[in-house]
Amino acid sequence: MTGATPPLVLEAGVVAYEDGPRVEEAIDSLLSQRLPDHVTLRRIWCVAGGPGSPTVAAAHRCADRDPRVIVLEEPDRRGKSAALSEICQRAGGDLLVLLNGDARAHPGALAAMLEAIRSVEPPFGAMARPVMPRGLGGSMHGPLTMLWHLHHELHAELARRGELDHLSDELLLLPTSALPPFTEGIVNDGTFAARWIRSQGGRLIYADGATVELSPPYRLREHVGQRRRIRLGHRALGARPTWLAFALRDPRKAAEVLRRLLRRPHATRDLAVLLTAELTAAILGEWDGHRRRDYAQWPRVSPVPFPSGEGPGTHVAGR
């Protein structure tokens, strides 16, 4: 006779700085998740800050509606990794969900992640599949759609091989008994977490059935700035970009993945934009390395307008 499934307690953390109403969207996307009967979402810790505090005000609106939301105001910005450290020090329960303050967990995302880690022992880290918003305009829509399709193809392949070596930080699930030791000054917190988990003999999991909507750069300049910061973060951690590492290990499979992507409409143009941006980011990244620029407190990209027909509190299933 099979015993009842033991209860499981989740807590969540959201880091938001200058995200305005997007943090309300992020928190609401967690509160609206349908969880298995044995799972309880107990608390959501939100570290919020920014000039004029519209982000803090948005977080407090969520706290006023639901007592599970606890707002930790951040008067002086210290960077995302410092905020993650604050959350990890407070988190209890069995599992910790981390969601970016400008992202939205799609319906069913947490249930899919829980299923993906069902038979896995700590330490581990599970990431969701980042996806683009529907109806997003701007010059970067095509190139970034290609980039995130490439991201999915690459991580799905690495997961099949048992070679996953990176975690995207838009939506993460971690055991509270083995949380990465985030400290102030880390740039790529997903890469840092992945390297720490692997150093402890743990597993990395790609829960591609769980999707999280990201807030991408709206213009090429901002995409270059984001890639510039990511490259500097990889260098600080002694890590290669995931695609480069994969292509060096298995150039034939990398070429096959690229050929599939190039069948998409406007693929040649989109790939040219991405390559130009990556080359520019690499050159500027070398300059940043000499100047020792601090990207832990990263420049924020311009907010992307909500797609037509959507706004705060709206979550469309199946996207």
C-alpha distance (Angstrom), angle and dihedral (degrees) to the residues before:
residue distance angle dihedral
M1 . . .
T2 3.78 . .
G3 3.80 116.5 .
A4 3.78 124.3 -131.2
T5 3.79 117.7 -83.1
P6 3.82 107.7 -96.8
P7 3.81 116.1 -115.5
L8 3.79 117.8 -96.2
V9 3.80 125.2 -155.4
L10 3.80 120.8 -153.0
E11 3.75 127.8 -165.4
A12 3.79 124.3 -174.6
G13 3.77 138.5 -152.5
V14 3.80 128.8 -155.3
V15 3.81 123.1 -173.5
A16 3.79 115.2 -160.8
Y17 3.78 131.7 173.2
E18 3.81 121.3 169.0
D19 3.81 89.0 -14.5
G20 3.81 95.9 125.4
P21 3.83 113.4 -175.5
R22 3.80 91.0 -2.0
V23 3.79 90.3 79.2
E24 3.80 88.2 57.4
E25 3.79 88.3 53.2
A26 3.80 90.8 48.4
I27 3.80 94.8 50.6
D28 3.80 93.3 43.3
S29 3.80 90.1 51.4
L30 3.81 88.2 60.0
L31 3.80 95.4 43.0
S32 3.81 91.0 51.9
Q33 3.83 95.3 53.5
R34 3.80 116.4 120.7
L35 3.80 107.2 -134.1
P36 3.80 132.3 -169.1
D37 3.80 114.4 -88.8
H38 3.79 93.4 -105.6
V39 3.83 93.7 52.6
T40 3.81 125.2 85.2
L41 3.80 127.6 -170.9
R42 3.80 100.1 -145.7
R43 3.81 106.1 174.7
I44 3.79 142.7 -1.6
W45 3.78 115.2 -151.0
C46 3.80 112.4 -157.3
V47 3.80 121.6 -169.4
A48 3.80 104.4 -162.7
G49 3.79 135.4 175.6
G50 3.77 146.5 137.3
P51 3.80 141.2 131.6
G52 3.79 112.7 -54.6
S53 3.82 89.1 8.1
P54 3.85 100.4 -113.3
T55 3.80 85.3 142.4
V56 3.80 91.7 53.0
A57 3.81 90.1 47.5
A58 3.81 91.1 51.6
A59 3.82 90.8 50.1
H60 3.81 91.0 49.7
R61 3.81 90.4 52.4
C62 3.80 87.2 60.7
A63 3.81 91.0 47.3
D64 3.81 90.4 51.0
R65 3.82 89.8 54.4
D66 3.79 96.9 43.1
P67 3.83 126.0 26.0
R68 3.80 90.7 -152.4
V69 3.82 88.6 75.3
I70 3.82 113.2 87.3
V71 3.80 117.0 -172.5
L72 3.80 119.9 -149.2
E73 3.79 107.0 -166.8
E74 3.79 116.6 -143.7
P75 3.83 109.5 -155.5
D76 3.83 93.2 176.2
R77 3.77 119.3 40.8
R78 3.82 114.1 -125.1
G79 3.80 99.7 165.7
K80 3.79 135.1 -94.5
S81 3.80 96.5 -76.5
A82 3.82 91.1 56.8
A83 3.82 89.3 50.9
L84 3.82 90.6 49.2
S85 3.79 88.7 52.6
E86 3.82 89.8 54.7
I87 3.81 90.5 52.1
C88 3.80 94.6 46.0
Q89 3.81 91.3 51.8
R90 3.82 90.2 55.7
A91 3.79 101.6 36.6
G92 3.78 119.0 110.2
G93 3.76 134.1 167.8
D94 3.79 124.0 68.0
L95 3.80 103.4 -66.4
L96 3.79 136.5 25.9
V97 3.80 122.5 -146.8
L98 3.80 115.7 -157.7
L99 3.81 118.6 -162.6
N100 3.79 127.8 177.2
G101 3.79 114.2 -115.7
D102 3.81 91.9 -122.6
A103 3.83 96.4 45.9
R104 3.81 133.0 85.2
A105 3.79 125.4 -144.4
H106 3.79 108.2 -137.4
P107 3.81 119.4 -129.3
G108 3.80 110.8 -77.7
A109 3.81 93.9 19.1
L110 3.81 96.8 120.0
A111 3.80 93.4 44.4
A112 3.81 89.6 52.3
M113 3.80 91.4 49.5
L114 3.80 91.7 48.7
E115 3.79 89.4 52.3
A116 3.80 90.9 50.0
I117 3.83 92.8 55.8
R118 3.80 96.8 37.7
S119 3.83 96.5 115.5
V120 3.80 98.6 27.0
E121 3.79 122.8 110.6
P122 3.84 122.8 -145.0
P123 2.90 137.5 -61.3
F124 3.79 97.6 59.1
G125 3.76 141.7 124.6
A126 3.80 125.8 -149.7
M127 3.78 123.0 -165.9
A128 3.79 129.8 -164.7
R129 3.79 125.7 -133.6
P130 3.83 111.3 -94.0
V131 3.81 113.2 -138.9
M132 3.78 134.6 -176.0
P133 3.81 121.4 -107.9
R134 3.77 115.0 -102.2
G135 3.78 117.4 -110.9
L136 3.80 94.5 19.0
G137 3.79 113.4 157.7
G138 3.77 130.4 -165.1
S139 3.78 133.3 94.5
M140 3.80 93.2 -77.9
H141 3.81 98.4 57.2
G142 3.82 95.8 94.9
P143 3.82 97.6 41.3
L144 3.80 93.4 45.0
T145 3.80 92.3 47.0
M146 3.81 86.9 55.5
L147 3.81 91.6 45.9
W148 3.80 93.9 53.7
H149 3.80 92.2 45.0
L150 3.80 86.8 53.8
H151 3.80 89.2 47.9
H152 3.81 90.1 54.1
E153 3.81 95.3 45.6
L154 3.79 91.2 48.7
H155 3.79 97.2 47.3
A156 3.80 93.1 43.1
E157 3.81 89.3 53.9
L158 3.81 93.3 46.4
A159 3.81 90.3 48.2
R160 3.83 91.1 51.9
R161 3.80 89.0 52.8
G162 3.79 94.7 45.2
E163 3.82 88.6 -119.7
L164 3.80 101.3 114.5
D165 3.81 107.5 144.8
H166 3.80 103.3 165.9
L167 3.80 139.4 58.7
S168 3.79 123.5 -153.3
D169 3.78 107.9 -137.3
E170 3.83 101.0 -145.8
L171 3.83 91.6 95.2
L172 3.81 122.4 2.7
L173 3.80 135.0 172.1
L174 3.81 118.2 -154.8
P175 3.83 135.2 169.3
T176 3.80 111.8 -110.6
S177 3.81 89.1 -139.4
A178 3.82 90.3 65.6
L179 3.80 111.3 29.8
P180 3.81 119.9 164.1
P181 3.83 112.4 -106.1
F182 3.80 97.5 -111.6
T183 3.79 113.2 -169.7
E184 3.78 135.5 177.4
G185 3.80 115.1 -76.3
I186 3.83 101.8 35.9
V187 3.80 111.6 133.3
N188 3.82 105.3 -173.0
D189 3.79 101.6 39.8
G190 3.82 93.4 174.4
T191 3.79 92.2 55.0
F192 3.81 90.8 44.2
A193 3.82 91.6 51.5
A194 3.80 92.0 47.6
R195 3.78 93.8 50.6
W196 3.81 92.1 47.5
I197 3.82 93.2 48.9
R198 3.81 91.5 49.4
S199 3.81 90.5 47.8
Q200 3.82 87.7 57.0
G201 3.80 92.2 52.1
G202 3.81 92.6 -104.3
R203 3.80 132.7 141.2
L204 3.78 132.4 -109.9
I205 3.80 116.5 -146.1
Y206 3.80 131.7 -164.0
A207 3.81 107.3 -151.5
D208 3.80 94.5 -168.1
G209 3.81 91.0 171.1
A210 3.80 87.3 68.4
T211 3.80 112.7 75.0
V212 3.78 129.4 -165.3
E213 3.79 124.0 -170.0
L214 3.78 112.5 -132.6
S215 3.79 130.4 -156.6
P216 3.79 103.6 -124.2
P217 3.80 129.9 -163.5
Y218 3.79 111.4 -84.0
R219 3.80 97.0 -150.7
L220 3.79 137.1 38.6
R221 3.80 93.6 -114.8
E222 3.79 91.3 57.4
H223 3.80 92.1 46.9
V224 3.80 89.5 53.2
G225 3.81 89.9 49.8
Q226 3.80 90.7 51.4
R227 3.81 93.1 48.4
R228 3.80 89.5 46.5
R229 3.80 90.7 56.4
I230 3.83 92.5 45.9
R231 3.80 92.3 51.1
L232 3.80 91.4 50.2
G233 3.80 89.3 49.6
H234 3.81 91.5 52.1
R235 3.77 90.1 51.1
A236 3.81 92.3 51.2
L237 3.81 89.4 53.1
G238 3.78 94.6 43.6
A239 3.82 91.0 -118.2
R240 3.79 131.7 136.1
P241 3.80 119.9 -133.5
T242 3.83 107.1 -89.8
W243 3.80 95.9 -118.4
L244 3.81 93.7 49.2
A245 3.81 91.7 49.2
F246 3.81 91.2 49.8
A247 3.81 94.1 46.3
L248 3.80 91.0 51.8
R249 3.82 91.5 49.8
D250 3.80 97.1 44.4
P251 3.82 113.1 12.2
R252 3.80 92.8 168.7
K253 3.80 93.9 57.2
A254 3.81 91.1 42.5
A255 3.81 89.6 54.5
E256 3.81 90.1 49.4
V257 3.82 91.3 53.3
L258 3.81 90.9 49.3
R259 3.82 91.9 49.0
R260 3.81 90.1 55.6
L261 3.79 91.2 50.2
L262 3.79 92.0 48.9
R263 3.82 90.0 62.5
R264 3.81 89.1 70.1
P265 3.85 120.0 100.7
H266 3.84 112.8 -85.7
A267 3.81 88.9 3.0
T268 3.81 95.9 143.6
R269 3.80 92.1 53.6
D270 3.78 93.0 44.6
L271 3.80 92.5 48.6
A272 3.81 90.5 49.5
V273 3.82 90.0 54.3
L274 3.80 91.6 49.4
L275 3.81 93.4 47.9
T276 3.80 91.8 47.8
A277 3.80 90.5 49.6
E278 3.81 92.1 48.0
L279 3.80 92.9 49.4
T280 3.80 90.9 48.6
A281 3.80 91.2 47.9
A282 3.82 90.5 49.5
I283 3.81 92.3 52.5
L284 3.79 93.3 45.5
G285 3.79 89.6 43.8
E286 3.80 90.1 59.2
W287 3.80 88.6 53.5
D288 3.81 90.3 48.5
G289 3.79 89.5 53.1
H290 3.80 91.3 56.2
R291 3.81 92.8 45.5
R292 3.82 92.0 44.8
R293 3.78 90.5 -134.4
D294 3.82 114.4 -169.0
Y295 3.79 109.9 -125.1
A296 3.81 95.6 167.5
Q297 3.81 84.9 95.0
W298 3.77 92.5 47.3
P299 3.81 125.0 -161.7
R300 3.81 108.2 -104.1
V301 3.79 119.1 -122.5
S302 3.79 120.3 -125.6
P303 3.81 111.4 -85.7
V304 3.78 115.1 -99.5
P305 3.81 114.0 -129.9
F306 3.79 114.9 -112.6
P307 3.82 109.4 -97.8
S308 3.78 115.5 -98.8
G309 3.78 113.0 -74.1
E310 3.79 94.9 18.6
G311 3.74 136.0 93.4
P312 3.77 141.8 148.2
G313 3.78 112.5 -29.9
T314 3.82 95.2 20.6
H315 3.80 117.5 120.6
V316 3.77 119.8 174.1
A317 3.79 114.5 -155.0
G318 3.77 122.1 -131.4
R319 3.78 99.5 24.9
